[in-house]
């Protein structure tokens, strides 16, 4: 049986699968980025939980990461904006991931343009997704 952490990350991945760009989980950046862009979900860091003792409950603000990459010669900014907006819409549609989390929220991206010699430039950013949830055991 998967842990609550894994269940939530799998639900986040599933929520993002309906976007126009492929969504990978824990993969390396491929040599070619699809024309629609690419999103890679990284598990991130659960951080230090707040703990209550009666009953024992660990409250996490888990910081998962989405690596968002667009590769295009022209229109890169508009494509990037459309992809990040679609991520925001997907999260806003269900802020609890079907009741698994107390709340899901994204932080604003800090995009960078990366020139690639002999190819179209990349526009990329890491978007932090904060997953608020509680569990009785950090390993279960």
Backbone torsions as a table, in degrees:
resi	resn	phi	psi	omega
1	UNK	NA	128.2	-178.7
2	UNK	-69.8	153.3	177.2
3	UNK	-69.3	165.6	177.3
4	UNK	-61.2	-40.5	178.7
5	UNK	-57.8	-49.0	-179.3
6	UNK	-66.6	-38.7	178.1
7	UNK	-60.9	-42.0	180.0
8	UNK	-68.6	-43.9	178.9
9	UNK	-63.9	-38.8	176.8
10	UNK	-65.1	-38.5	178.0
11	UNK	-67.3	-38.5	176.5
12	UNK	-63.3	-45.6	177.9
13	UNK	-58.6	-47.3	179.6
14	UNK	-60.9	-38.9	180.0
15	UNK	-61.8	-35.3	-175.8
16	UNK	-86.6	-11.8	-176.7
17	UNK	-63.9	-20.2	-178.8
18	UNK	-83.7	1.3	-179.9
19	UNK	-74.9	165.3	-178.9
20	UNK	-66.3	-31.5	-178.9
21	UNK	-91.8	147.0	174.7
22	UNK	-61.5	145.0	178.8
23	UNK	-121.2	115.2	178.1
24	UNK	-101.4	161.8	176.5
25	UNK	-126.8	116.2	175.4
26	UNK	67.7	20.3	-179.3
27	UNK	-92.9	164.5	173.5
28	UNK	-84.0	155.2	179.0
29	UNK	-64.8	121.5	-179.9
30	UNK	-70.0	165.7	179.9
31	UNK	-65.2	-33.0	-179.1
32	UNK	-117.3	134.0	177.2
33	UNK	-99.8	128.2	179.0
34	UNK	-58.3	155.8	-178.6
35	UNK	-59.7	-27.5	-179.9
36	UNK	-83.3	-5.0	-177.8
37	UNK	100.2	-175.6	-177.9
38	UNK	-150.3	141.9	176.5
39	UNK	-126.3	131.8	175.6
40	UNK	-121.2	119.0	177.5
41	UNK	-85.5	124.6	174.5
42	UNK	-108.4	142.6	-177.0
43	UNK	-60.3	-32.2	178.1
44	UNK	73.0	-153.5	-173.6
45	UNK	-126.0	129.2	177.6
46	UNK	-73.7	-22.9	-179.3
47	UNK	73.3	-177.6	178.4
48	UNK	-82.8	123.4	-179.3
49	UNK	-80.1	156.5	164.4
50	UNK	-85.1	142.7	-174.0
51	UNK	-126.3	134.4	168.4
52	UNK	-112.6	153.7	-172.3
53	UNK	-103.1	-16.0	-175.6
54	UNK	-137.3	93.8	-4.7
55	UNK	-77.3	160.3	179.7
56	UNK	-61.4	118.3	-179.4
57	UNK	-141.5	133.4	176.7
58	UNK	-105.6	121.8	-179.8
59	UNK	-103.4	115.2	-175.9
60	UNK	-105.7	148.8	164.9
61	UNK	-119.9	76.5	-175.6
62	UNK	-71.3	130.1	-177.6
63	UNK	-106.9	89.0	174.3
64	UNK	-78.6	161.5	-177.4
65	UNK	-126.2	137.3	171.2
66	UNK	-111.7	119.3	171.8
67	UNK	-90.2	117.4	-177.3
68	UNK	-111.8	125.2	-175.4
69	UNK	-132.7	132.4	173.4
70	UNK	-123.2	136.5	174.1
71	UNK	-127.3	114.0	-178.9
72	UNK	-157.5	148.0	177.8
73	UNK	-75.3	-40.9	179.1
74	UNK	-132.9	155.0	177.8
75	UNK	74.3	13.7	-177.8
76	UNK	-59.0	-42.8	-178.3
77	UNK	-63.8	-44.3	180.0
78	UNK	-66.3	-41.0	177.9
79	UNK	-63.4	-42.4	178.8
80	UNK	-62.7	-45.6	-179.7
81	UNK	-62.3	-42.7	179.8
82	UNK	-64.2	-39.9	-179.4
83	UNK	-68.3	-44.2	179.5
84	UNK	-67.2	-35.3	176.6
85	UNK	-65.2	-37.9	178.9
86	UNK	-67.5	-31.8	174.5
87	UNK	-64.4	-46.5	178.2
88	UNK	-59.0	-42.2	179.1
89	UNK	-65.3	-40.1	179.3
90	UNK	-63.6	-40.3	179.1
91	UNK	-71.2	-39.7	-178.6
92	UNK	-66.6	-24.8	-179.1
93	UNK	-66.1	-26.1	178.2
94	UNK	-156.3	89.3	-176.2
95	UNK	-70.3	-4.4	179.9
96	UNK	-115.5	3.6	-177.2
97	UNK	49.6	52.9	178.4
98	UNK	71.5	26.4	178.8
99	UNK	90.0	2.4	-180.0
100	UNK	-76.0	-30.9	-178.7
101	UNK	-115.9	158.1	170.9
102	UNK	-75.0	-35.7	-178.5
103	UNK	-166.4	146.6	175.8
104	UNK	-127.3	130.2	178.6
105	UNK	-144.2	151.0	178.9
106	UNK	-107.4	148.0	171.6
107	UNK	-94.9	156.0	-178.4
108	UNK	-65.6	141.1	178.5
109	UNK	-75.1	156.1	172.1
110	UNK	-119.6	84.0	-173.7
111	UNK	-69.8	151.7	174.5
112	UNK	-132.5	146.9	174.0
113	UNK	-98.7	129.1	-177.5
114	UNK	-120.4	111.7	178.5
115	UNK	-71.7	142.4	177.9
116	UNK	-122.0	120.6	-178.4
117	UNK	-64.0	124.5	177.5
118	UNK	79.9	8.4	-179.3
119	UNK	-147.6	170.3	177.2
120	UNK	-65.8	145.3	-178.9
121	UNK	-68.2	158.0	175.8
122	UNK	-101.9	144.8	166.4
123	UNK	-118.5	124.6	-173.7
124	UNK	-141.2	158.1	175.6
125	UNK	-160.4	155.5	169.9
126	UNK	-103.7	123.9	177.1
127	UNK	-106.2	121.5	178.0
128	UNK	-82.1	128.9	175.2
129	UNK	-111.0	116.0	-178.3
130	UNK	-93.0	120.9	-178.7
131	UNK	-107.8	111.4	179.5
132	UNK	-93.8	118.3	179.2
133	UNK	-153.8	164.1	179.2
134	UNK	-124.5	149.2	177.3
135	UNK	-149.4	153.7	179.9
136	UNK	-82.7	-15.3	-179.1
137	UNK	-148.8	128.4	-176.6
138	UNK	-66.5	-15.2	-179.8
139	UNK	-101.8	-8.1	-178.1
140	UNK	-106.7	NA	NA
